C-alpha cells in the first residue's frame, strides 16, 4: 500500500515580486521616476528625451516595466500592461491630462489591473494639483479623498521627493493582490522586447510570471525550440536562473520572437505567430516602395502602425542595413529607412554605387515625419545624392559666438567644402581641425572639429552626413 502523502498544489505556491508597468504621456517623467527609484540615469541617455524601447528593471523588491510615451508606441504600452500586476499612471502636475494619459487610462482599464496615480513635477511653480484632480475626474479616475478609491502620491522625480510614499503604496497594493506562483510549475514568460544582435544573434527580454528560466533549458517560443545559452539581468550581469517576477535577457534563441510572444517549456504552450524578425509584402503599383530596418521588433511594429497608406512595404527586419537590403532596394526601386541602427560599410559603398537612398534615424517621430514627406514625393529629388562620408556628433565646442561640432567619422570621409546634413538641415563644412591643426580632409576612424556655415542646430548623438548632389 502506497502511503506517500502528496503535497497539495496550493502548498507549492510562493509569493513573487509584483510586476509594475509605468504609463503616461510623453515627457511626463516616467523614466525619470524610475531613475529616482533605482538611482540610475537612463533618461539622460535617451535620444530626444523620450523612451523608445520597452525595458524592465528590479528595484526595492519590485519589478518595473518602463513603456514609451510617444503615440507610435501604443501597442508596446498595451503589451506592458498585459504582463503587469499593477500600473502606475504618471501625470505631470504642470501639464495635467494629455492625449497619451487618456490612452493609458483606457489601456489600464482594459487590462483590468489595479493602479495608482503618481502626480509628478510637483516642484514646478506652474504645478496645479486641483486641475489634475478635475481633469482625471472627467476621465472617470477618482482619487482617494476626492470621491474615489484610486491611490495617489505627489512626487518630484527630479528632486526625489515622495518616492518612499509611492513605493509604500505599491507594496501595500501588492500585499492586497496576494501574488502567488509556482517556481517548479509550467513556464509562463512574456517577451517584452526582441532584437537581432550582429554578434550574439536573436535576443529577447522576457518577464517570468510563473515557473523558472535556467541556462541550458530548452524552451519553445512561437512554436520553435531554442536552448538558453545565457541569461542576463537588468544590470548586465549573468544569471543562472530567472524565477517568477524576474526580467531577463535571453541568449540562444533560434529566431527573433514577436514582442508579446509567450515562452513555454513545451510546444503546446506557444502559439504560432508571424515572425516579426522579417516580413516581405507584395509590391503594389503607384506608391512609395520602402524597406524598413529597426533595432528591435517592438520599434518595427510601432513604425509600421503609423505608416502613410500609400507606402508599399517591401520588407521589414531587425538588424543593421546590409548589402542584401541595398540590392533588394535597387531591384524594387525602393528607399531604405533605418531606425536606431547602423549601415554596414559594404552596404554604404553599394548604396552609393547603385544610387539607392538610405537614411537612418535615432528619433522615431523624425523618421515618421520624413516618411510622410517621402510618400508625398518630397524626398524623391534626393535619390541622386552621393554619400561621401558619415559621422556621429560626440561633442560641442564654443568658438567666439559660434558652435563647433565635435565629430567622430564612422564611414568615408569629411572634407572642407562638403555639403552636409544633420537631421533634415543642410549646411556646408567651412573648416576642419584635428587638434590645433587645420586640415582639408578627415578619414573614417578619426575625430575632428567641424565649423559649419551656415550654423544649424544639432545635438550630441546626431548623425552628420556629407554628400554630393549630382
Beta strands, then each sheet from edge to edge (+ up, - down):
strand 1: 14-15
strand 2: 19-24
strand 3: 55-59
strand 4: 62-66
strand 5: 86-92
strand 6: 114-120
strand 7: 152-154
strand 8: 180-181
strand 9: 188-197
strand 10: 201-210
strand 11: 213-214
strand 12: 218-221
strand 13: 224-227
strand 14: 230-232
strand 15: 238-239
strand 16: 241-242
strand 17: 247-251
strand 18: 262-264
strand 19: 278-280
strand 20: 288-294
strand 21: 311-318
strand 22: 335-339
strand 23: 358-361
strand 24: 385-399
strand 25: 402-415
strand 26: 419-422
strand 27: 425-434
strand 28: 437-439
strand 29: 441-443
strand 30: 447-452
strand 31: 463-469
sheet 1: 1+ 8-
sheet 2: 3+ 4- 2- 5- 6- 7-
sheet 3: 13+ 12- 18+ 9- 10+ 17- 14+ 15-
sheet 4: 11+ 16-
sheet 5: 19+ 21- 20- 22- 23-
sheet 6: 28+ 27- 26+ 31- 24+ 25- 29+
sheet 7: 28+ 27- 30+
end
